[in-house]
Amino acid sequence: MFVSHARANPDATFFVQGNTQISRGDFLRHVMGVRAFFCDQGISAGAVVGLANTDQVRSFAAMFALWSLGATPLVLDYRISRAELQHVEQAAGVSIIFSDFRKLAAQDGCCPLPRDLPPSDCTAELAFPSDTDVIVDFRQSSGTTALPKLQPIRAHTLFDMTKKRCEPPHDITQGNIVSCMNLAFAGTRYLWFRNAYLGRAIISVPLFFTPAQLDTAMRHALAEEATLPPVIMKRLVEYVSALDNDPKGPRYPNLGKLQSIGGPLIGQVLLDVQRLLSNRISTTYSFSEAGVISRLYGDDIVRTPTAAGRLLPGVSIATEDPDGVPLAVHETGNLVVTKDGKTYRPGDHGYLSDEGLLYITGRSNELFCRNSVTFTASDVAERIRSLDAVADCCVFSGPGQMAGEDVVVAAIESDPANQHNIATTLRSLMLAEIRPDYIRCYPALPRGSAMKVSIRNLQQNYLQEPERYHGL
């Protein structure tokens, strides 16, 4: 589908990166350049190849190149830990990983993907295998409640999912997108697949971006929609507010849709987004296993800014108590989500109001959310306990800078002299999304009469003495 667009209008813009524009024809030439490199490296049909790059456009071109060779790409975060790297290599049968991140490229089983690969004009030779049953992608769980699970996606499934996304209700915008998130996140890949299918442009913001760079991309003449996590929305609000806290209108009137994804964007921050950024904001509640569950937009935001939205078609919500006993309709409890016949328990507490609006009231004490990523205290604690220098560990949360964002603290029973070495080791064991924001080593953790760790005591100490923690 994309190649047909490129050959029909090769000069049309496909990517915008700062002051650089990449046409459809240029992108195909980049694909062929990466393909030639892969051929020189011995990549052939049937291989599973990891891609862990900081340059997302290069990763996208590499996916096309691998598909044309009959190989399967596995897109990874360039910050992946050694433990998770070994796990996905074994689970997916990865033969090699290419990365433009020098620290990762230097590890065993990894190779550098050069940043200056020459493009090739032999685009007429670009073709793709016709086997619709071949694996072309992997959907990954976040790897935050355990090591990530990999679900292979076959060509016909990916094509059907993409086509379905390209046939939305008439009132849903499908335009040129602003993208600042990693392709390792499946939601980002599927938006890029959608725009390749539609022949629409992608305004790609570097992973290491400033609010000013994102603001420039959002104001680009081609920008028509953007999907951002709540934490980035908040930073953008702070940036725009500093420019002019009482503007005559939203800063991005060109956008037909501005959408939050992940944990719901609620309350005053949501109203600030609507006032300062775009009155076409829609906020969603979603999680990795099931995707988007609910959406709040339009007049509902003004009337009920604390709601998570109305359920999407095919979604139903029930609640249950901590023992799994079903609760009455509209009674607050642990959410049980059913979507397309499958049941999920995301770990959030909430209820469905009489007017059909979903409200999120909290989370299980064992579940945290940070940067829209949900993970468990027990999993983080177990990974820390695996270190030789650690006798025990308790992980808990403190209030973040915005609703729904947790500050994660690890209280560790170990010689305080080990704190620096433990912090250094955790960087190699955990992705940045789930590493504790702070750690503190105690000679002995405080315990109650039943010898259980006193979380309340630790939380009080953290709130009273936050400066004594050492950020990772």
N, C-alpha and C positions, 0 to 999 in steps of 0.2 A: 504493500500500500504506500509506504513512504517513498520507495524508489519510483513508483509511478508519478507521485507528486513532483519528485526531484527532476525527472526527465521531462515532465510537461512544463515546468517552470524552474529551471535550475538556479536562476538568479534571485529567487524569492528568499527572504531572510528566514533562517531556521533558528539560529541562536544569536543572542546578543549577550556579550560579556563586557561590561564597561563600555569603552569606546570601540570595541571590536565587534563586527558583525560577521557571522558565518552563514553563507548561503546554503541552500539545499545541495547544490552542486559541490561546494567546498566541503561540506560534511561527508559526502560520498567519497571524495578524494582522500579525506582523513581516514575514513573507514578502510579504504584500499591500502593506505600506507601502513596502518596498524595490522591489517591482514597479512601483508608481506612480511612484517616483523614476526608475527606468530608462525608463519610458514618456516621462516629461518630458524625458529626455536623448536621446530619439530612438532608443533601442535597439529593434530589431525582429527578426523571424525571420531566421535565417541569420547573424546577427552573432556573432563570436567576441569575448568580453569577458573581460579579465583582472581577477582579484580578488587583491589583495595587502594583506591586512588584519592588524592585530594582534589584533583581536577575531574569534575563530574562529567564534563563534555567528553573528555578522553575515555572515561569508563563507558559512556553511552556508545561511542564509536567502536570501542572494543567489543561490546556486546554484539553489534551488527557484524563485526568481523568474525567473531567466533561462530555466530549462527551460520554465516556463509560457508564456514569450514565444516559444518556438521558437529561442532563442539558445543558444550554447555557452559555458559557463564554462571558463576556464583559471586554475586556482588557483596563485598564485605566492608565493614568499617575499617579505615586505616588505623584506628586506635585499638583494634582487637587485641585482647590479651593472649598470652602464650597458651593458657589452658583452653580458651575458646577456639583458638586457631587450630590446635591439635584435634579438638573435638570435631569441628566442621570438616577438616581434612579427611578424617576417618569416616564420618557419617555420610559425606557426599562422594567419597572416592576422588578427592581433588588430586590432580597430578602435579600441578604447579600453581603458584600464586604470583601475579604480577602487581607491582606497586610502584608509584612515583614517590612514596614516602620512604626516605632513605633508611630510617631505623627499622622499618618492617622489611624492606627489600633485602636487608643484610642477614635476615634470619634464614635458618635452614628451610628448604622447600620453597623459598621465595626468590624472585628475580626482579631487577629494576625494569620498569616500563619507561623508556626514555621519553623525555618531554619534547624532544625536537625531532620526532620521526617525520621524515619527508612524506608529503602527500603523494598519491599516485593518480595519474590521469586515466588509468585503465579501468574506469568505472563501468564500461560496457561489459566487462567480464564478471561483474558482481551478480551472483545468483544464489539462491537459497534452496536447500534440499526440500523436496516435496513431501517428506514423511511427516504427517501431522501428529504422529504419536511420539516423536522425539522430545526429550526433556530440554526445555529452553530457558528455564529459570527455576529458582528455589524461593519459596516464601518461607521466611524465618520468623520464629517467635523472637521476642526481644532478648531472650537469654538472661533475663533479670530474675526470674523465679527459679531457674535451673539453667543448665547449659542449653543453648538454643536448639530448638527442634527445627528440622528442615523438611519442608513439604515440596517435593518435586512438582513442577508445573509443566505440562506437556504443551506442545505447540497449539493444538486445537483448543485447549482450555484457555491459554493466554489470549489467543485471537478472539474467542467468544467473549471473554471478560472485557477485552478492549472494545470490541464492537458494541457490547451492551452499554459501556460507559459513554460511547459516542452517540447514543440514542436516548438522551434524557427527556424528561417532560419539556414542553415548549418554553416554560418559564425559567429553565436552568441555563445559565451562561456556560458556553463551551468556547473559550477564547484563548488568546495568547496569554501564557501564564508567567508570573514571576515566581522563581523557585530559588530557595536558599538552603534547602535541606539535602541531606546525604542520600544518594541513590541506594545505599544499603537499607534505607527505610522503604519498604515495598510500596507504601502510598505515594512516594515521590516517583518511583519507577513507573507506576501505572499511569500517573498524570503525564509523564514524558511519553510513554507508549501511546496514550490517547492523542496527544498533540502530533506525534509522528503520523498516526493513522489519519488524523483530520487534515494534516498539512498546515498546522498552525505553528506559530513561533513560540520559543521558550526564552525568556529573559533570565539568564542564569547568573545568580549572585555567588561569588566565591564562598567556600565554607568558612573562611576566615574573613568575615565582613564586619564593617562598622555600621552603626545606624545610618550614617550619611550615605553609604553605598547602597544600602537597602532602600532608603528613601529615594535616591536617584532612580533605581530600577522601578520602583512603584510609580514614579512619575513619567516613566518612559512613554513616548508617543505610541508604541505598540502594545503596552501593557493593558490587558483587559480583565484579568483576574489574578488572585493570589491566595495561596493557602499557607497559613503560618500557625505554629503552635502558640498557645497562650503566653508563654514566657517571652517570646519574641514580639508578640503584639504589645505587651506591656512596655518593653524597651522602646518600641517605636512610638508609643504614646508619650513616653517621657521625653523622647527626642523632639517630637513635633510640638509638645507643650512648651518646651524650652524655647522653641522658635517663636511661638505665638500661642498663648494659652486662651485667647479669646478671638479665634479666627472668624471670618464671615461665613465660612462653610468648611466641610471636610476637605482634607488636603488631597485626597485622591478621587476626585469626581469622575476620572476617566475609567475607573474600575467598574465593571458590570457585576463583579462578585468579589468580596473579600471574605474568606472563610477561615475559621479556627479549626484545628484538628487535634485530637487527643482528649485530654481532660477538658471539661466545659469551661468556657470563658464566661464569668458571671459577675453580677453586681456592678459596682461603680466602674470597675475596669472596662466592662462591656459597654456601659453607657459612654465612657470616655472614648472608646474605640469608635462608637457610632458617631459621636460629636466631632472628634478630631481627625479620624482617618477616613471613614467611609460610612454613609448611611445605608450601604448595601451589604453590611456585615451580616453574616450568618454564623452562629456558633454551633458546634457539634459536640456530641458526647460519643466517644468511640474507644475501642481497645483492639489490640493487635489481632486477637483470634477471630473477632467477628466483624471488624470494620466499624463503620458509622452506624450508630443506634438511633440517635435522635438529632433534631436540628431546630434551632430557635432563630427566627428572623422577623423582619418587618415590625408590625405593631406589637407583636408578642414581646419584643425586647423592651419597649417602652413600658408596657403594662406589667411584665413579670421578668425583670432582668436577672432574678436569682434562679430562674428555672433552667434546666439543661435542654429543654426543647420538647417538641412533639415527636412521637415515635415514627420512624419511617415505615412504609408499607412492608408487611412481612415480619414485623418485630412485635413481640409482646413482652410484658414485664409482670413478674410476680415477686413477692417478698416472702422471706422466711426468717425465723428466729435463729439464734446462734446454734441451736441443736438441729437445724434443718426442718423444723416444723413449719408448714405453710401458715402465713398470716392472712388476715382478712384483706380484702381489696382496699387499697389506699392506705394501709397501715405500714408505718416505717419499719424497715428491716433490711436484711441482706438481699441485694438484688439478684433475681434469677431471670436471665435474659434468654428468650427464645427467638432465633432468627433463622428463617429458611429451614425450619424443622430441627435445628440443632440448638442445644441448651448450653448456656455458659453462666459461670458465676465469677464475675469480674472482681469481687471483693469490695465493692462499694455498697454503702448504705443509702437508701432513698425510698421514694414512694411515687406513685402516680396519682395526680390530683383528680378531682371530679371533672375538671375540664380537659383532661387528657394530657396534662403537662408533666414531664418527668422532673423530679427534684432530687439532687444528690445531697445528702446530709452529712456524709462522712465516709470513712473507710474502716476496715478492720484494723485493729491495733497492730496487726502483723504486716499490714500493707502500706507502702509509701508511694508517693507520686512526686516526681521531680522532672522538670522539663518534659512533662506529658508522658513520662515513662513510669510504669507501675512495677514495683518489685517488692519482695518480702524481706522482712527483718531476719527471719530464720535462715534464709539462703545466704545473705551477706554475712551473718554471724558464723555460719558453718565454714565458709571460705576462710574467714579470719582464724577460726579455731584450728584450721589445718596447719597453721604455721608452727614450727617447732618452739618458738619463743613465747607462744601464747598458751596460757593455762585455761582461760575462759574468756568469753566475750558476750556483751549485751549490746544490741543495736536498737536505738530508739529515735524518735523524731522530735524536732522542735518546730515552731512556727516559721514559715518562710516569709518572703516579702510580699506575696500575694496569696489570695485564697486558693487552696488546692495545691500549693507548692510546699513541700516539706524540706526542712534542713535535717540531714541525716547524721547522727552522731554514733560513733562506736566507742564504747567504754570497754577497755581491754585489761584483763588481769595478767600483768607481766611486769617485769622490772622496767620502771620508767626510762631507764637508760636505753631500752630497746626501741623506743618510740620512733626514732628516725629510720632505723632499718625496717621496721614493720611498715611504715608509711611508704618507703621506697618499694618494698616487695608488693604491696597492694596495687601499685601502679601497673605491675606486670600481670597481676591476677584478675583484674576487673576492668571492664570498660568504664570510662569516665562517668557515664550516666548513673552507675550504681555504686561507685566508690563513695564511702562516707565523706561528707563535707569536712568533718572534724574527727580526730581520734584523740583519746586520752588514755594513758596507761596508769593503772592503779596497782600498787603492790598486792591488794586484795579488793575485790568488788564488794560493795556493801550488800549484806544479806539480812533477810528477816528471820523470824524464829523457825520457819520451816526450811531455812537455808536456801530459799529462792532469792535470786538477785533482786534488790530493791530498785526497780526502775524509777519509782517516784523520787527516791533519794538522788539518783543520778540526774534526773531531769531538773530537779531543783538546783543542784550544783552547776549544771550547764547554764541555766538561766542566770544564775548569780555570777558566774565566773567565765563567761564565754571567751574572754581574752586569753585564757589559759589553754585553749585548744589550738591545735596546729593544723591549718588547712592543708588539704592535699591538692 
